Amino acid sequence: MRRGWLWIGALLLLGGCASSSRPIDEIQIIQQMGYDFENGRYTGTAVYPTFKQGPMTKPNILTTTSPTIYDLIPRLSSKSPLPIEEGQLRLILFGKEFAKRGVTQITHSLARNNKVGSHLLLGVAKGSAKELLHITAKTTLSDTLYLPNLVEQNEQSMNLPKTNLHLFLYRYFSPGSDPFLPYFEKKGDFVKLEGLALFRDDNYVGHVSLRDAFLMKILLGETKNGVYQLKVGNRGKQGEDRVMLQNLWAKPKYEWKRDGSRHRLDVFVHIHASVRDYPSWLDPVMGKQLDNVRKKMESELEHNMERLFRSFQKKRIDPLGFGDFVRSVTRHWDQAAFYREYPDLDIRPHVTVDIVHTGIGE
């Protein structure tokens, strides 16, 4: 009998889904949204596909302004001949000036919206989100998901750490970390991913390059991919000679200890890498030369990690979640006391690199 009631419930649910469905040509499917703050007013920009014959689509844009954030969607609806549907929203892009003022009004609203998935992507534009969305709509012709696809492929195969609405909110609400998002810039007639936008609480405070994003990806312990260039000399005709290393696997380990009257955080990172490209004079099969490259990589990575840590401490932000780690190993952890100490905290990186192979020519 219980199974029969389950079948009836399932049929009612299916019936409800069928009755709420609408033909695709009777709704405006918003796939990307941009938020800006300009001249004392908020600007909302929506990118939606126009479906042509067959699978072809063309990106189109709706834009509106308002003195408040809350009625941007209703104002966009007043310009749309069809009802706006947010269920296929893939990316929210914040202009830098908007992000400086704080983004939680939007992220909290998205978190409460049951039509929007937690894997929704967020990002920050160096200038205007509206301008960058207009550029992608104009130059990508039929690709309405250029920016989301750009983020996803760089997370999967290159230097970008994983980000989405769920992770942003987790890092925002965590007492021991700060959030970050992909950072985009206009480059001529194209939009380029330039690194990571950094936040203190929900306010944009700066950004790092993709090169530093690779270090963050390693230190967050989520990477199996990513590339890193290392200078090895000046023998080549083109100037500096560089080795291109690809990360295959990396594992960070943290240790929290007292060093005299102060605390110290040791960061141990073990990287397995392969050599993808190298100058002709460097024979990677020769152990001594390869060992020199390995030692140089360890030294440079440690130097750049130290620089990255100092920049985070100077900004009083914790995107790597050091506070979360210390909280996990400290009884009765005091958040206020830790972050009072944080700007002067001794954080020491220790990098070990294993070059596991150098390509098919080996």
DOTI-929195 format. One line per 10 residues: number of its first residue (from 1); for each residue x negated, y negated, z negated of C-alpha. Coordinates in Angstrom, 3 decimals, always signed. Layout:
BEGIN
NUM = X/Y/Z; ...
This chain:
BEGIN
1 = +0.000/+0.000/+0.000; -2.862/-2.348/-0.868; -4.436/-1.708/+2.537; -1.091/-2.639/+4.161; -1.078/-6.010/+2.402; -4.643/-6.568/+3.598; -3.538/-5.945/+7.189; -0.637/-8.381/+6.798; -3.025/-11.006/+5.368; -5.444/-10.506/+8.247
11 = -2.641/-10.894/+10.793; -1.444/-14.088/+9.111; -5.003/-15.477/+9.186; -5.395/-14.595/+12.840; -2.044/-16.120/+13.581; -3.085/-19.327/+11.820; -6.313/-19.492/+13.821; -4.453/-19.007/+17.085; -1.906/-21.692/+16.307; -4.625/-24.259/+15.438
21 = -6.686/-23.670/+18.578; -6.634/-26.288/+21.318; -7.852/-26.272/+24.940; -11.329/-27.712/+25.326; -10.130/-30.388/+27.757; -7.711/-31.770/+25.158; -10.331/-32.725/+22.536; -13.518/-34.811/+22.371; -16.249/-32.496/+21.045; -18.874/-34.593/+19.252
31 = -22.260/-32.839/+19.316; -24.590/-35.617/+18.084; -24.023/-38.703/+15.914; -26.227/-41.718/+15.281; -26.056/-44.198/+12.379; -27.725/-47.628/+12.393; -27.732/-50.768/+10.269; -28.191/-53.903/+12.381; -27.439/-57.565/+11.652; -25.514/-56.748/+8.494
41 = -23.206/-54.218/+10.177; -23.163/-50.447/+10.590; -23.212/-48.885/+14.058; -21.948/-45.408/+14.865; -22.894/-43.633/+18.109; -21.347/-40.346/+19.216; -22.629/-38.105/+22.037; -20.098/-35.752/+23.585; -20.097/-33.538/+26.702; -17.837/-34.115/+29.677
51 = -17.059/-30.753/+31.232; -17.246/-30.559/+35.011; -16.423/-27.663/+37.306; -18.099/-24.480/+36.068; -20.664/-24.587/+33.255; -22.019/-28.058/+34.095; -21.669/-30.801/+31.487; -22.623/-34.457/+31.402; -23.473/-36.275/+28.151; -21.383/-39.368/+27.438
61 = -21.483/-41.865/+24.572; -19.049/-43.717/+22.331; -20.287/-46.607/+20.160; -18.638/-48.789/+17.542; -19.594/-51.148/+14.696; -18.125/-51.806/+11.251; -18.949/-53.679/+8.030; -18.685/-50.331/+6.173; -19.778/-46.756/+6.842; -16.473/-45.129/+6.016
71 = -14.371/-46.187/+8.987; -16.901/-45.534/+11.780; -15.211/-42.255/+12.800; -11.688/-43.830/+12.846; -13.064/-46.709/+14.937; -14.660/-44.237/+17.352; -11.321/-42.437/+17.587; -9.642/-45.710/+18.561; -11.924/-45.802/+21.626; -11.412/-42.163/+22.586
81 = -8.516/-41.000/+24.804; -8.717/-37.565/+23.104; -8.833/-36.480/+19.435; -12.409/-36.353/+18.090; -13.496/-32.899/+16.901; -16.588/-32.551/+14.629; -16.732/-28.749/+14.485; -19.557/-28.523/+17.054; -21.714/-31.268/+15.513; -25.356/-30.217/+15.844
91 = -27.418/-33.270/+14.850; -27.114/-36.523/+12.872; -29.742/-39.171/+13.711; -30.402/-42.063/+11.322; -32.032/-45.291/+12.471; -34.976/-46.297/+10.274; -33.242/-49.368/+8.807; -30.193/-47.252/+7.938; -32.403/-44.559/+6.357; -34.233/-47.156/+4.233
101 = -30.903/-48.090/+2.634; -30.127/-44.460/+1.743; -28.378/-41.618/+3.558; -26.426/-39.861/+0.794; -23.109/-41.467/+1.731; -23.331/-39.578/+5.027; -24.916/-36.340/+3.760; -22.446/-35.997/+0.873; -19.547/-36.612/+3.248; -20.921/-33.946/+5.607
111 = -21.318/-31.502/+2.707; -17.615/-31.954/+1.851; -16.490/-31.570/+5.466; -15.432/-27.931/+5.959; -15.688/-28.338/+9.743; -19.443/-28.970/+9.582; -21.926/-26.142/+9.020; -24.757/-26.377/+6.478; -27.264/-25.693/+9.283; -26.476/-29.053/+10.857
121 = -29.751/-30.814/+11.775; -30.680/-34.299/+10.566; -33.368/-36.679/+11.813; -34.743/-40.217/+11.643; -35.450/-42.543/+14.586; -38.354/-44.994/+14.415; -36.128/-47.765/+15.750; -32.472/-47.498/+16.647; -30.643/-44.170/+16.669; -28.266/-45.604/+19.271
131 = -31.162/-46.416/+21.625; -32.676/-42.944/+21.336; -29.335/-41.224/+21.934; -28.730/-43.420/+24.991; -32.176/-42.472/+26.341; -31.556/-38.727/+25.927; -28.077/-39.021/+27.499; -29.540/-40.881/+30.482; -32.670/-38.813/+31.115; -31.590/-35.241/+30.312
141 = -28.659/-35.268/+32.757; -26.773/-32.121/+31.726; -28.392/-31.353/+28.340; -26.246/-32.763/+25.520; -28.322/-30.867/+22.924; -31.803/-32.110/+23.846; -32.748/-33.325/+20.353; -31.393/-30.276/+18.433; -33.188/-27.954/+20.849; -36.374/-30.013/+20.497
151 = -36.264/-29.623/+16.710; -35.476/-25.906/+16.756; -38.222/-24.881/+19.172; -40.828/-26.905/+17.229; -39.719/-25.201/+14.003; -39.925/-21.750/+15.548; -43.165/-21.973/+17.502; -45.058/-25.160/+16.546; -45.859/-27.448/+13.593; -42.472/-28.546/+12.235
161 = -41.280/-27.188/+8.850; -37.678/-25.985/+8.749; -35.091/-28.675/+7.964; -31.296/-28.878/+7.994; -28.423/-30.343/+5.942; -28.531/-27.494/+3.409; -32.298/-27.851/+2.802; -32.053/-31.650/+2.651; -29.387/-31.465/-0.067; -31.312/-28.748/-1.951
171 = -34.481/-30.868/-2.030; -32.495/-34.005/-2.860; -30.697/-32.478/-5.852; -33.710/-30.498/-7.090; -35.393/-32.246/-10.058; -38.830/-31.273/-8.734; -38.920/-32.178/-5.032; -38.022/-34.799/-2.412; -36.497/-34.265/+1.059; -37.965/-34.845/+4.516
181 = -36.581/-34.839/+8.071; -37.861/-34.760/+11.682; -39.090/-38.167/+12.885; -38.489/-39.314/+16.494; -39.985/-42.174/+18.528; -39.304/-43.695/+21.914; -42.152/-43.011/+24.346; -41.479/-44.821/+27.613; -38.266/-43.391/+29.007; -38.329/-40.319/+26.778
191 = -37.810/-39.412/+23.128; -40.646/-37.578/+21.418; -40.868/-35.715/+18.126; -43.643/-37.499/+16.199; -43.692/-35.851/+12.775; -41.732/-35.921/+9.518; -39.811/-38.750/+7.859; -40.376/-38.817/+4.080; -37.801/-39.749/+1.441; -37.844/-40.824/-2.184
201 = -34.483/-39.542/-3.376; -32.334/-40.499/-0.329; -34.356/-43.526/+0.860; -36.830/-43.410/+3.770; -40.307/-44.464/+2.585; -42.633/-43.475/+5.446; -43.624/-40.694/+7.801; -46.469/-38.296/+8.614; -47.772/-37.054/+11.976; -47.163/-33.611/+13.447
211 = -50.748/-32.768/+12.512; -49.930/-33.399/+8.862; -46.573/-31.655/+9.325; -48.591/-28.506/+10.103; -50.322/-28.822/+6.725; -46.956/-29.263/+5.009; -45.611/-26.215/+6.823; -48.528/-24.141/+5.519; -48.218/-25.506/+1.978; -44.484/-24.771/+1.914
221 = -45.285/-21.137/+2.647; -42.925/-20.718/+5.583; -45.264/-20.617/+8.549; -46.201/-17.915/+10.979; -46.884/-20.373/+13.807; -48.443/-23.750/+14.460; -51.592/-25.096/+16.135; -54.494/-27.149/+14.806; -57.326/-28.891/+16.686; -60.810/-28.939/+15.185
231 = -63.734/-31.090/+16.378; -66.873/-28.960/+16.874; -69.288/-31.263/+18.754; -69.907/-33.735/+21.587; -71.640/-31.616/+24.206; -68.850/-31.732/+26.783; -68.470/-34.212/+29.653; -65.033/-35.251/+28.362; -66.386/-36.535/+25.015; -65.481/-34.682/+21.850
241 = -65.334/-30.882/+22.080; -62.497/-29.293/+20.147; -61.392/-25.811/+19.231; -57.663/-25.057/+19.279; -56.673/-22.697/+16.487; -53.299/-21.021/+16.181; -52.003/-20.028/+12.786; -50.765/-16.444/+12.666; -50.036/-16.201/+8.952; -50.618/-18.375/+5.891
251 = -49.937/-17.951/+2.201; -50.220/-20.690/-0.456; -50.649/-20.011/-4.167; -50.451/-22.610/-6.933; -52.072/-22.555/-10.387; -51.152/-25.007/-13.161; -53.719/-25.422/-15.925; -54.997/-27.880/-18.518; -58.431/-29.374/-17.758; -59.563/-30.990/-21.000
261 = -57.018/-33.670/-21.908; -55.401/-33.619/-18.441; -53.482/-31.161/-16.320; -54.758/-29.857/-12.999; -52.966/-28.224/-10.080; -55.059/-25.885/-7.922; -53.663/-25.099/-4.472; -55.097/-21.950/-2.871; -54.307/-21.397/+0.820; -55.273/-18.288/+2.780
271 = -54.904/-18.665/+6.574; -55.221/-16.054/+9.299; -55.836/-17.815/+12.630; -56.830/-17.060/+16.209; -58.877/-19.224/+18.590; -56.694/-20.230/+21.537; -59.032/-22.622/+23.399; -62.675/-23.583/+22.977; -65.475/-25.381/+24.926; -67.529/-23.319/+27.347
281 = -70.750/-23.694/+25.356; -69.208/-22.060/+22.309; -69.283/-18.275/+22.532; -66.704/-17.066/+20.009; -68.064/-13.527/+20.142; -71.293/-14.672/+18.465; -70.688/-14.270/+14.763; -72.809/-17.217/+13.578; -71.046/-19.776/+15.789; -67.634/-18.397/+14.876
291 = -68.581/-18.486/+11.192; -69.545/-22.167/+11.556; -66.154/-22.921/+13.097; -64.439/-21.117/+10.228; -66.366/-23.032/+7.553; -65.766/-26.335/+9.339; -62.052/-25.599/+9.528; -61.904/-24.811/+5.811; -63.718/-28.049/+4.945; -61.578/-30.206/+7.250
301 = -58.313/-28.660/+6.063; -59.270/-29.227/+2.422; -60.197/-32.858/+3.171; -56.930/-33.494/+5.032; -54.855/-31.794/+2.333; -56.496/-33.993/-0.322; -55.689/-37.079/+1.791; -52.080/-35.899/+2.188; -51.693/-35.287/-1.554; -53.050/-38.757/-2.367
311 = -50.656/-40.416/+0.086; -47.689/-38.593/-1.512; -48.867/-39.574/-4.997; -49.282/-43.201/-3.930; -45.700/-43.234/-2.587; -44.491/-41.377/-5.717; -42.822/-38.674/-3.641; -43.020/-34.890/-3.935; -41.979/-33.328/-0.592; -44.028/-30.179/-1.288
321 = -42.095/-29.444/-4.481; -45.051/-29.401/-6.882; -42.624/-30.401/-9.642; -40.453/-27.367/-8.860; -43.468/-25.083/-9.186; -44.621/-26.611/-12.480; -41.039/-26.394/-13.796; -41.009/-22.660/-12.959; -44.129/-21.968/-15.056; -43.541/-24.452/-17.906
331 = -41.250/-23.877/-20.858; -39.130/-26.946/-21.701; -40.366/-28.807/-18.613; -39.968/-32.592/-18.906; -39.222/-34.116/-15.489; -39.849/-37.719/-16.588; -43.173/-36.840/-18.253; -44.391/-34.861/-15.218; -43.671/-37.652/-12.734; -45.273/-40.251/-15.016
341 = -48.441/-38.149/-14.771; -47.948/-37.270/-11.083; -49.608/-40.340/-9.413; -52.889/-39.544/-11.204; -52.549/-35.763/-11.239; -55.678/-33.832/-10.185; -54.530/-31.696/-7.221; -57.320/-29.606/-5.689; -56.933/-27.633/-2.432; -58.982/-24.469/-1.836
351 = -58.728/-23.134/+1.730; -59.867/-19.745/+3.032; -59.681/-19.093/+6.789; -59.974/-15.719/+8.524; -60.360/-15.893/+12.320; -58.808/-12.583/+13.259; -59.328/-12.624/+17.027; -60.298/-14.985/+19.826; -58.207/-13.913/+22.804; -58.287/-11.221/+25.463
361 = -61.854/-11.982/+26.486; -63.225/-10.732/+23.183
